[in-house]
Amino acid sequence: MHCGSRDLLKKNTGTAEGQKKPYINKCNADIVQIKVILFKGVYVYSNVVLNTGDEHIGNPLNQTMLLSPLAERNWEDLCLVLEEVLDDQSHRQLFALELGSGTGQHVIRFAPKMPFVTWQPSDINEESRDSIKAYIAATHAKNVLQPVHLDASEPWEKWAGLSNNSCDVVVAINLLQYSSFKTAQGVFNGAGKILRQNGLLITYGVYAINGIITPSCNEQLDAEIRQKNPEWGLPDIDVLRQLAYGNEMRMERIIEMEEFYKCLIFRKLEKNQTA
Ligand SMILES: C[S@@+](CC[C@H](N)C(=O)[O-])C[C@H]1O[C@@H](n2cnc3c(N)ncnc32)[C@H](O)[C@@H]1O
């Protein structure tokens, strides 16, 4: 089986202007300059140092924007999933909390595609929150609130003042494999409390199934992640399913995405279903 290139900078070499993926203008030693097209006519230039993870972008407002190549590659497919899953509720205003928002690249792309959703980005990390603020400012995103500090491993009562039954959607993109099991417990515990009945928890990432990780590129990714932090690693779908059940949710769908990533859709049960 083929995993595709997980190195965006290689994959996108030569992408033409006008397309949404980063365009590499020039390359010298470790530095490339890329043009990131956020929307038609809205873009930032970035000097990206290769192989250091998320990178700093100098933008017209001179604020720090981080760039995640992976987010740049997956946002469009993720957006399609969210649009499809939320379509039947698009007649009313929804409130969505994003956990571990990272750079902010996802939320500012989702917002204009789903104007019926008010997006609340969040992250444990201050640098990420600064980046999200910069993306919001650069794109003038209207239905995105300022990012809040939220540690998903904490009890939900400490989740930035969000109250019981206050959210329609909780989204966690590439959070679970890059955090400890305590965070996974916190995500399901918290989502079980702050979601309204029938609300959705949507997680995107790579997973083990019944303790088995396939194909080999995912095994390799798991090993790389664990090398960064032994408490991290690919979570097991069956364990997440049980966490969901323990928190008044059920796993409703598994959506296969590119490169063996998956979206897991969990729904908060109605009161009579939990009895
Ligand atoms: C791999 S990054 C993914 C970022 C973004 N969602 C994306 O896909 O580009 C994981 C993010 O989760 C955040 N994070 C890690 N542990 C967290 C926790 N316990 N609570 C909230 N955010 C956390 C990190 O600061 C980081 O921004």
The ligand as an SDF file (V2000), in Angstrom:
LIG
                    3D

 27 29  0  0  0  0  0  0  0  0999 V2000
   -0.0920   18.3460   15.7150 C   0  0  0  0  0  0  0  0  0  0  0  0
   -0.7100   19.8840   16.2090 S   0  0  0  0  0  0  0  0  0  0  0  0
   -2.1740   20.0010   15.2080 C   0  0  0  0  0  0  0  0  0  0  0  0
   -2.5940   21.4180   15.0210 C   0  0  0  0  0  0  0  0  0  0  0  0
   -3.7760   21.6270   14.0810 C   0  0  0  0  0  0  0  0  0  0  0  0
   -4.9880   21.0710   14.6040 N   0  0  0  0  0  0  0  0  0  0  0  0
   -3.4610   21.0520   12.7330 C   0  0  0  0  0  0  0  0  0  0  0  0
   -3.9750   19.9920   12.3890 O   0  0  0  0  0  0  0  0  0  0  0  0
   -2.6920   21.6830   12.0130 O   0  0  0  0  0  0  0  0  0  0  0  0
   -1.3760   19.5900   17.8170 C   0  0  0  0  0  0  0  0  0  0  0  0
   -1.8640   20.8510   18.4960 C   0  0  0  0  0  0  0  0  0  0  0  0
   -2.5120   20.4860   19.6940 O   0  0  0  0  0  0  0  0  0  0  0  0
   -2.0890   21.3430   20.7290 C   0  0  0  0  0  0  0  0  0  0  0  0
   -2.2210   20.5870   21.9800 N   0  0  0  0  0  0  0  0  0  0  0  0
   -1.4520   19.5830   22.4470 C   0  0  0  0  0  0  0  0  0  0  0  0
   -1.9160   19.1340   23.6250 N   0  0  0  0  0  0  0  0  0  0  0  0
   -3.0150   19.8650   23.8840 C   0  0  0  0  0  0  0  0  0  0  0  0
   -3.9520   19.8840   24.9530 C   0  0  0  0  0  0  0  0  0  0  0  0
   -3.8290   19.0650   25.9940 N   0  0  0  0  0  0  0  0  0  0  0  0
   -4.9680   20.7540   24.9040 N   0  0  0  0  0  0  0  0  0  0  0  0
   -5.1010   21.6070   23.8570 C   0  0  0  0  0  0  0  0  0  0  0  0
   -4.2500   21.6590   22.8370 N   0  0  0  0  0  0  0  0  0  0  0  0
   -3.2150   20.7930   22.8390 C   0  0  0  0  0  0  0  0  0  0  0  0
   -0.6700   21.7320   20.3850 C   0  0  0  0  0  0  0  0  0  0  0  0
   -0.2890   22.9340   20.9940 O   0  0  0  0  0  0  0  0  0  0  0  0
   -0.7510   21.8130   18.8730 C   0  0  0  0  0  0  0  0  0  0  0  0
   -1.0930   23.0990   18.4420 O   0  0  0  0  0  0  0  0  0  0  0  0
  1  2  1  0
  2  3  1  0
  2 10  1  0
  3  4  1  0
  4  5  1  0
  5  6  1  0
  5  7  1  0
  7  8  2  0
  7  9  1  0
 10 11  1  0
 11 12  1  0
 11 26  1  0
 12 13  1  0
 13 14  1  0
 13 24  1  0
 14 15  1  0
 14 23  1  0
 15 16  2  0
 16 17  1  0
 17 18  1  0
 17 23  2  0
 18 19  1  0
 18 20  2  0
 20 21  1  0
 21 22  2  0
 22 23  1  0
 24 25  1  0
 24 26  1  0
 26 27  1  0
M  CHG  2   2   1   9  -1
M  END
$$$$
